[in-house]
């Protein structure tokens, strides 16, 4: 029995498997957090661009929310809310479950 306890052959395989499992778990966590951050960034970008396009259209007498929706679709986003307030456009865009709000108006 004591000979079996002193024999360490195969330990490197177990340690290597443990290290590989830990590194794979770390890669999955980094990918999940990175994907969430990317979606939040895309939602902010889509909201800002859509609000600017909508405000531009509104300033020229067109329907700002229609234009904002078109620009949001081009950025793979959905407008969840859009409303004109005086000369401004206020909206919320959603990308992969992440939402961002923006407001834009004439300069």
PALOMI-963482 format. One record per atom (N, C-alpha, C): x, z, y; residue in one letter. Coordinates in steps of 0.05 Angstrom, whole numbers, plus 5000, padded with zeros to 4 digits. Atoms other than C-alpha are relative to their C-alpha. Example, Ala and Ser with C-alpha at 12.3 -4.5 7.8 and 13.67 -1.06 7.14 Angstrom:
PALOMI-963482
501850004976a 524651564910a 501850005024a 498449994976s 527351434979s 498550145022s 
end
This chain:
PALOMI-963482
501650004976x 500050005000x 501750005025x 498349994976x 505650175049x 501449745004x 498750264997x 508849505035x 498149815015x 501950174986x 502449155059x 499950075030x 500149924972x 502449555124x 502549925015x 497550084987x 509749385138x 500449705002x 499850305000x 508848635125x 498549905024x 501350104976x 507448305192x 499849705000x 500350295000x 507047585170x 497149935006x 502650084992x 501147235201x 499050135026x 500849874975x 500847685262x 500049815024x 499850204978x 502947115308x 497649835001x 502450175001x 497046705285x 497650155013x 502249844990x 492147265302x 500450045030x 499549964972x 495447395370x 499549735015x 500450264988x 495446645386x 497049945002x 502950055000x 488046585367x 498750175022x 501149834979x 486447175413x 500749905028x 499250114974x 490346875471x 498449755006x 501650254997x 486846205461x 497150065007x 502749934994x 480046535460x 499750125028x 500149894973x 481546925524x 500349785021x 499750224981x 483946295559x 497649825001x 502550175001x 477845895537x 497850145015x 502149854985x 473246455563x 500549995030x 499350014972x 476946455629x 499349735012x 500750274991x 476145695635x 497049975004x 502950024997x 468645755623x 499050155024x 500849844977x 467946295676x 500749855026x 499150154976x 471945885727x 498249765004x 501750244998x 467845265712x 497250075010x 502749914992x 461245645720x 499950085029x 499949914972x 463245965786x 500549765018x 499450244985x 466145305811x 497649825003x 502450164998x 459744935795x 498050115019x 501949874981x 455545445832x 500949975029x 498950034973x 460045415893x 499749715009x 500250284993x 459944655892x 497149935007x 502950054994x 452244635890x 499350135027x 500649874974x 451945125949x 501249835023x 498750174979x 456844685989x 498449745003x 501650254998x 452844055972x 497350055014x 502649944987x 446344395994x 500450035030x 499549974971x 449444596061x 500649745013x 499350264989x 452243906072x 497549825002x 502450165000x 445643566054x 498150105022x 501849894979x 441744036100x 501049935028x 498950064973x 446443926159x 499649705006x 500250294995x 446543166151x 497149925004x 502850074998x 439043126141x 498850105026x 501049904975x 437543566201x 501049825024x 498950184979x 442143136245x 498649735001x 501450255001x 438942496221x 497150035009x 502849954992x 431942786230x 499850045030x 500049954971x 433543026301x 500549745015x 499550264987x 436242336319x 497549834999x 502550155002x 429942006293x 497950115018x 502049874983x 425542506329x 500549945030x 499350054972x 429242386395x 499349715007x 500750284994x 427641636389x 497149954993x 502850045004x 420241756375x 499149944971x 500750055028x 420441676299x 499450264986x 500549765015x 418342156245x 502650124989x 497549885007x 424242626238x 500150104971x 500049905027x 422142926172x 500249784979x 499750235018x 421542236139x 502949924998x 497150085000x 428642066160x 501750214987x 498549785012x 431142756140x 499749994969x 500450035029x 428042656071x 501549774988x 498550235010x 431241976063x 503050074998x 497249925000x 438142256081x 500550214978x 499749805021x 437142856035x 500049864972x 500050145026x 435442385977x 502649854995x 497450145003x 441741985990x 502250194993x 498049795007x 445542645983x 499250164976x 500949885025x 441942815918x 498950285004x 501349754994x 438043375950x 497049965004x 502850004995x 430743555957x 499450175025x 500849844977x 427643786022x 497750184991x 502149815008x 423644416008x 498250065024x 501649974975x 421344506081x 501249825021x 499150154977x 421744076143x 497850015021x 502049994979x 418344176209x 501449955027x 499050034973x 419443946281x 499350255017x 500549784981x 420044506332x 501049915028x 499450124974x 419744226403x 501649754995x 498350245004x 425643736402x 501950034977x 498249945023x 429044046341x 498649944973x 501050025028x 428343936266x 501150244986x 499249765016x 428544556222x 499349934971x 500550085028x 429244436147x 501650174980x 498649875022x 431444716080x 500449794979x 499350195022x 434944296027x 500850154975x 499349875025x 435844455954x 501649804982x 498350155019x 441344205906x 500650194977x 499549855025x 441544465834x 499450295003x 500849734998x 437845095851x 501150155024x 498949884976x 441945255913x 498749905025x 501350084976x 438445245980x 501750055025x 498749964974x 441045166051x 498149915022x 501750074977x 437545146118x 501749895023x 498650114977x 439444756180x 498149955022x 501650064976x 436944636250x 501749815017x 498650184983x 438844056295x 498149895021x 501650114978x 436443766360x 501849825018x 498450184982x 438643296416x 502150165016x 497849884984x 444943436454x 499449985029x 
end
